[in-house]
Amino acid sequence: MQTVDFVHWQEGDAWIGYLQNFPDYWTQGETLDDLKVHLRDLYRDLTSGELPGVRRVDQLEVA
């Protein structure tokens, strides 16, 4: 099973989060588990290749 890092926090009654490699795309849930469901859906959408212009974080090797 593959794992993906994500950032999350609670604001009032909502759990907010985003995928580490896609920091421009946030989602929310009513609980942490609900947020994780939304993050999985978001990951599938962002990596499907069907959405144009998806911005992501990557690494660059420099000398």
Backbone as CSV, one residue per row, in Angstrom:
resi,resn,N_x,N_y,N_z,CA_x,CA_y,CA_z,C_x,C_y,C_z
1,MET,0.824,-1.176,0.000,0.000,0.000,0.000,0.877,1.253,0.000
2,GLN,0.537,2.194,-0.820,1.269,3.457,-0.933,0.783,4.433,0.140
3,THR,1.688,5.245,0.654,1.289,6.294,1.594,1.628,7.654,1.001
4,VAL,0.865,8.655,1.396,1.056,10.025,0.936,1.009,10.926,2.167
5,ASP,1.962,11.834,2.283,1.987,12.752,3.421,0.920,13.826,3.247
6,PHE,0.308,14.218,4.374,-0.655,15.304,4.328,-0.530,16.161,5.573
7,VAL,-0.995,17.397,5.456,-0.990,18.361,6.549,-2.439,18.560,6.964
8,HIS,-2.700,18.625,8.274,-4.085,18.819,8.718,-4.130,19.611,10.006
9,TRP,-5.272,20.250,10.261,-5.516,20.979,11.492,-7.016,21.108,11.688
10,GLN,-7.386,21.459,12.896,-8.806,21.620,13.212,-9.113,23.099,13.388
11,GLU,-10.176,23.552,12.749,-10.678,24.920,12.898,-12.134,24.820,13.319
12,GLY,-12.396,25.107,14.565,-13.760,24.965,15.066,-14.179,23.504,14.989
13,ASP,-15.287,23.256,14.292,-15.798,21.890,14.137,-15.270,21.196,12.886
14,ALA,-14.503,21.905,12.065,-14.035,21.353,10.782,-12.573,20.918,10.870
15,TRP,-12.260,19.844,10.157,-10.883,19.396,9.967,-10.477,19.798,8.557
16,ILE,-9.383,20.541,8.424,-8.900,21.064,7.150,-7.579,20.373,6.838
17,GLY,-7.320,20.123,5.547,-6.054,19.508,5.200,-5.747,19.582,3.723
18,TYR,-4.494,19.273,3.410,-4.051,19.201,2.021,-2.940,18.169,1.899
19,LEU,-2.734,17.697,0.692,-1.678,16.731,0.407,-0.351,17.466,0.292
20,GLN,0.695,16.947,0.912,1.997,17.610,0.954,2.500,17.990,-0.446
21,ASN,2.304,17.130,-1.428,2.797,17.402,-2.786,1.865,18.286,-3.602
22,PHE,0.697,18.591,-3.063,-0.287,19.422,-3.765,-0.832,20.481,-2.804
23,PRO,0.017,21.404,-2.315,-0.404,22.318,-1.248,-1.456,23.351,-1.668
24,ASP,-1.718,23.506,-2.945,-2.721,24.473,-3.399,-4.145,23.940,-3.331
25,TYR,-4.316,22.664,-3.047,-5.636,22.034,-3.104,-6.041,21.550,-1.718
26,TRP,-6.877,22.308,-1.057,-7.327,21.992,0.300,-8.688,21.328,0.267
27,THR,-8.972,20.556,1.305,-10.296,19.970,1.483,-10.597,19.936,2.973
28,GLN,-11.811,19.558,3.326,-12.174,19.522,4.739,-13.117,18.373,5.032
29,GLY,-13.229,18.053,6.307,-14.130,17.005,6.752,-14.683,17.330,8.129
30,GLU,-15.705,16.598,8.525,-16.320,16.816,9.840,-15.502,16.177,10.961
31,THR,-14.733,15.128,10.613,-13.842,14.452,11.557,-12.519,14.208,10.829
32,LEU,-11.505,13.789,11.570,-10.224,13.477,10.926,-10.389,12.324,9.944
33,ASP,-11.154,11.313,10.306,-11.384,10.189,9.390,-12.120,10.652,8.129
34,ASP,-13.102,11.539,8.285,-13.831,12.082,7.143,-12.888,12.887,6.249
35,LEU,-12.004,13.670,6.864,-11.007,14.413,6.091,-10.139,13.472,5.275
36,LYS,-9.719,12.364,5.872,-8.875,11.401,5.158,-9.600,10.825,3.944
37,VAL,-10.901,10.600,4.051,-11.687,10.128,2.905,-11.636,11.168,1.793
38,HIS,-11.840,12.434,2.149,-11.812,13.508,1.151,-10.420,13.675,0.539
39,LEU,-9.387,13.494,1.349,-8.019,13.596,0.833,-7.718,12.459,-0.148
40,ARG,-8.225,11.268,0.136,-8.030,10.153,-0.806,-8.715,10.456,-2.141
41,ASP,-9.943,10.982,-2.075,-10.655,11.363,-3.299,-9.891,12.445,-4.053
42,LEU,-9.390,13.429,-3.318,-8.625,14.510,-3.927,-7.370,13.970,-4.601
43,TYR,-6.674,13.057,-3.934,-5.470,12.456,-4.514,-5.795,11.758,-5.835
44,ARG,-6.877,10.990,-5.846,-7.271,10.300,-7.082,-7.554,11.309,-8.202
45,ASP,-8.259,12.378,-7.875,-8.569,13.402,-8.876,-7.307,14.071,-9.403
46,LEU,-6.395,14.436,-8.503,-5.203,15.179,-8.898,-4.195,14.328,-9.664
47,THR,-4.184,13.032,-9.434,-3.207,12.166,-10.104,-3.800,11.401,-11.282
48,SER,-5.062,11.615,-11.580,-5.727,10.864,-12.657,-5.278,11.301,-14.047
49,GLY,-4.744,12.514,-14.151,-4.373,13.026,-15.467,-5.531,13.676,-16.192
50,GLU,-6.704,13.654,-15.595,-7.887,14.217,-16.230,-8.056,15.709,-15.961
51,LEU,-7.396,16.227,-14.932,-7.496,17.648,-14.610,-6.308,18.398,-15.200
52,PRO,-6.550,19.431,-15.993,-5.443,20.191,-16.578,-4.839,21.168,-15.567
53,GLY,-3.563,21.439,-15.699,-2.898,22.483,-14.939,-2.742,22.231,-13.454
54,VAL,-2.632,20.983,-13.052,-2.464,20.663,-11.630,-1.059,21.076,-11.196
55,ARG,-0.990,21.889,-10.148,0.313,22.334,-9.608,0.720,21.376,-8.505
56,ARG,2.013,21.047,-8.470,2.517,20.118,-7.466,3.911,20.532,-7.020
57,VAL,4.313,20.024,-5.873,5.653,20.255,-5.341,6.513,19.081,-5.766
58,ASP,7.738,19.363,-6.147,8.670,18.307,-6.550,10.046,18.680,-6.014
59,GLN,11.050,17.890,-6.318,12.411,18.169,-5.890,13.304,18.316,-7.116
60,LEU,14.285,19.182,-6.987,15.244,19.430,-8.053,16.626,19.148,-7.524
61,GLU,17.380,18.324,-8.225,18.746,18.023,-7.833,19.657,19.098,-8.409
62,VAL,20.485,19.704,-7.537,21.405,20.736,-7.994,22.818,20.388,-7.542
63,ALA,23.763,20.880,-8.293,25.167,20.575,-7.976,25.705,21.480,-6.909
